[in-house]
């Protein structure tokens, strides 16, 4: 589960932004919103992000997607000029990711410039411990051209320590990827979570096309065949009673079967169905992963695929199911900005300064005078009192 994410010097985000899935005080009506790890440790299941067009919502999710890409691809690591604020890659680009896996909290830090990695650091602690109890797994600091990887002997076998100490690390390669190739057990849960549990859905022009290649993925085909998938997919249209999956081309040739009120049935291939049904068929896979595989899903511009009613159904389904997955989405639909579905800590605004063209992110909880009994949040938002709306 995602706990915290921080990034600085990424596109419009010049200064460090901080996004947290830590909930506030959990009242009875919000109990479905949270995951109880233990009586003293709770994590949000859901969060919503709103803001003006070109304010930075997509760029925020892209920053997390870029970090995922760096860890997955294992290629050269350096800041990219076009992804830095004001195209300035002389200034370090910094990332910090904190996640919870099997009651262990991992905190990963990466700093890089236009040349290579400046520093890289991975820590771990038990979720019952305070942050001061963090134990370093490894640390790397670039010194001129090269620098040693410092490892904690508590987590790394002696023979592997000797191999690492004798290796002159290439600062253009991630230490975490190198240590994963050495089969260091403490590293594996973190990198596996990045690859398998962190899903970022971006508009196609921003995406790195991980999702678009799912047609040939046997795991996704198995999901589509499950009863749980049908339960999610049928949210799009209550008249759908079943579908017949085409294994060779499931996203086009699958037959959707509907039942009329008089009992007669109508069959239509998915490729000939409405665009909304076709897109939600693919989307339902990701929702399945949240609920049945405990994935953390970031979905940009939810309105592109789901209308207000369907989005509310999906949100209720995610909140009402027992799982350890998370669903974070951005939207332009002001009806989602409410303190009936979300706690104050689960509503985020992204605002762009028109003079400096820098973006910032903050939650409704940052407005200390806001009380749950006040007017609808979207009314305050539309009046411009919360930021994140176009200026005149």
Protein Blocks (a to p, Z undefined) as FASTA:
>chain_A
ZZbdcdehihjlmbacdddfbdcdddfklmmmpccfbfklccdfbdcddddehklmmmmm
mmmmmmmmmmmnopacdddfklpghhiakbccdddddddeehiacdddddddfkbcfbdc
dddddfkbcfklpccfbdcddehjbccddddfklpcfklmmmmmmpccdfkbcfklmmmm
nopaklmmmmmmmmmmmccdddfklpgolmmmmmmmmklmmmmmpmklmmmmmmmomkbn
bdcddfklmmlmpccddddfkopacdddfklmcfklmmmmmmmmmmmmmmmnopacddeh
kllmmcfklmmmmmmmmmmpccfbdcddddfbfklmccklpcfklpccddddfklopacd
ddfklmmmbcfklccfklmmmnopngjiacZZ
